[in-house]
Amino acid sequence: MQNAVGSLNHSDSKFKVVLTSSDQIYKDITPEIKSKLPTYSGDLLLIEHSAGSMTSESYMKRANRKNEALPGALNFQLQ
């Protein structure tokens, strides 16, 4: 990131920063650019990106499972 920010001030920089609306990128796509974009057909399976990642929901589910098991563990220790 530091290299990218540092290169912004050079005339030969490959970075261009534009203050614009979030949908401007879609407005700027020409038919020529669109024809060069990759396409995908079929199901988008998460085989490389985000595979096995944990979400906030999975953290909550894990905590709930631990809490559900806790009374059984305490009961076992009290006997």
Phi, psi and omega in degrees: 000319181298320178295320180296314180295320179294329182280348180297330184273003181260145182293334180264018182296142177267001180260140176228121180254127182230132176270110186206178178285160184292337181269001182296328180300324180284329177290332183276350182286117178272164176303326178295315178295317181300322181292338180269350181287142179289150176237159181221138175234148183107190180281140176268092180274140179275077182265339179236313184268127176068009180292124178077013180281155180256135178257175177298329178293321180291327176296318180294318179297319179297316179297320179296319178298319179296319179294322179293327180279341185300313180301321177297321180291320180292320179298321179295320182289329182284339183285000000 
